[in-house]
């Protein structure tokens, strides 16, 4: 039974804070404790059953990093909203479905990374979307190994290792594939590669992916858009499936495929009407 739900609005959006107050009042009218961010306990035994996040995908990732393995309900106040799936007008319906137990919990794998420099290995943290090696002003050379086997060297602006959840972000922008929820693999995508072999690859999520910054040009290690470290020549980044999972609450009013079609206007025939019955969570307008 749900009796404590975290409420975290985006600080920079007054309308998000206003709706957070409305949701708090609504939950308390149903004898459910609304817990503000400063009172949410992280760790193996969090003091909330889920967290309602009122913001964009960036805030969703921050909450997932701050409170790993806690289910998130995202109400979209951002521009795209692939993690914050619930639109503002649908908040009450989404919460009612969640409280009634009428929801699915999408659990997505994350990426754990470490930096090996000489004989020293340092944990670099975990990522929900992607682990990226990115060049400065000059092209870098990134070697890719999978389970210890050399795959290729990419002279490029860098390389992305993306989760399915992150595949609609930097991965897609760099020409990589979109991986639907439930796919058990990670995308390896070179950025503006000068190699004739630059096709993105999908690697099994149980594999060990290693990236070597092979030349002396400046490069950076970036996790979920945040600079983690400056790389030196011969630095090795080891990437494995993360210990934590990203847990996203999905109700019948939300759909990954509808969101993908609508938010990117991904239709070659915008006025096309599907011949089959429209599924819940879709919109053919």
Secondary structure, 3 states (H helix, E strand, C coil): CCCEEEEEECCCCHHHHHHHHHHHHHHHHCCCEEEEHHHCCCCCCCCCCEEEEEECHHHHHHHHHHCCCCCEEEEECCCCCCCCCECHHHHHHHHHHHHCCCCEEEEEEEEEEEEEECCEEEEEEEECCEEEEEECCCCEEEEEEECCEEEEEEEECEEEEECCCCHHHHHHHCCCCCCCCCCCEEEEEEECCCCCCCCCEEEECCCCEEEEECCCCCEEEEECCEEEEEECCCCEEEEEEEEEEEEEEECCCCCHHHHHHHHCCCCCCCCCCCCCCCCCCCCCC
